Amino acid sequence: MKTLKTQRIIFFFLIALGFSQLGCGGSGVNLYSKSQDVQLGQQVQAEIAKRPAEYPVLNNPTLRNYVQGLVNRIISSPNVINKDFNYSVTLVQDDKTVNAFTLPGGPIYVYTGLMKYVDNEATLVGILAHEITHADHRHSTQQMTKQYGLDAITQLALGNNPSLAGQIAAGLARGAESLTMLQFSRADETEADANSFIDLYQLPGRSWYPAAIKFFMIKTLAGGNSRPPSELSKLFLTHPPSQERLNATNAQAQKANLPPPTEAQLNSAGYQRYKAMLP
């Protein structure tokens, strides 16, 4: 009887802990700790490295350092919560894929197809800030938590299924594709768009136009300058653009009374020099 009572106390304590602490980062409950996000990201990075045919790395230190420098400036924004995550950049040499994705714990993968698709530095920065939010607000592990739900917390708390934690970890690390192709919820995408704006708006000096991600949305919704549908397929699967998202970004810009962007805030000319370095 004492054992049962103790189990109940532990159960309710862990339930409370799950909702008060594990779910603090982002917009929902999260069964995973931040250290598990980092570990998961590392595991998937290792899996991706074993698949060079699917994820061919562009070994161009100049371009990689350029994009990494943009990321480093973004995470200096006061709005970024988990600054200790590893926001390392990998460039994927695939001109036929217009996309980028972020793993739990911060690693960012940017396709050359995306770099060639955007027209200025500020737009790329807006997209990178969107991706950073997915990691910073821990959207991937929140989505994975939804797959297990409250039952997982109950089982873990009562100790009825001691292998469950291992099953969860194995499921998350099963392969790169499940996370690189993860479909975020509409709320996740809205949150990532909103925080892309806030990240750039709060940067000291406001180097880039905070609403620049809208130029990517406008171009994509207009048909991507007649790009073949296959080149945009991963984008529409993982980060589907919509008029609703564009309207929300425009509303943020209007609320902040942002004037039209200057060339200095877009850096179109400077970006073209880096685009010319792409193979």
C-alpha positions, 0 to 999 in steps of 0.5 A: 500500500505504501508503495502504491501511495509513493508511486502516485506521489511520484506520478503527480509530481512528474505530471506537474514537472512535465507541464511546468518545466518540460514544456517551457520552451516554445508553444507546447508541452515537450517531453524532452530536455534541452540536452536531449534536443542537442543529443538528437541533433547530433545523432541525426547529423551523424546519420546525414553524414552517412548519406552523401548521395542524398545530402551532398555537402558543398565544401566551400569555406568562404560560402559556409563562413558567410552563411555561418556569420549571418547565423551568428549575428541572428542568434545575438538577438535578445529574442533568441532563447537558447543561445547555447544550442549549436547553430552550425551551418552545412551547405547542401549542394543541390540546386534542384531543392529550394529549402533549408531545415534545422535539427533539434539543438540547432544544426542548420542545413541550407540548400544551394537551390535556396541560395540561388533562389533568393534575391538578396541577403536580407531574405536569406537572413529572414529564412535563417531566422525562421529556421533558428526559431524552429530549433530555439523553440524546440518545435521538432521535439514538441511535434514528437511529444504529440506522437506519444502524448500524456500516456507516455508521461504516465507510463514513464512516471509509473515505471510500467514501461521502462523501455519507453524512454529508449523507444522514444530515443530510438524513434527520434534517431531512426533516420534523418528523413523523419526530421528533415522532412518533418511537417511543422504545424501551422502554429509552429510556422506562424511562430517561426515567421513572427520570431524571424521578424522579432529576431531581426527587429531587436538586433542592435543597429537593425542591419536587415529589413525585419520583414524580409522573409516576405519577399521569399513568400511573395516570389514563391506564391507567385510561382517561383519564377516558373521553377519546376514544381519538383524543386519546390516540393520539399518546401511546400511539404515542410514549410508551406507558404500561404497568403495567411503567412504573408499577411501576418508578416505584413501586419507585423511590419505595419504595426512596427511602422517600418518604412520601405527597406533600403538597399543597405537593409537588403544588401542585394548587390553584396549578396550577388557576389556570394551567389556568383561563387556557387557552383 
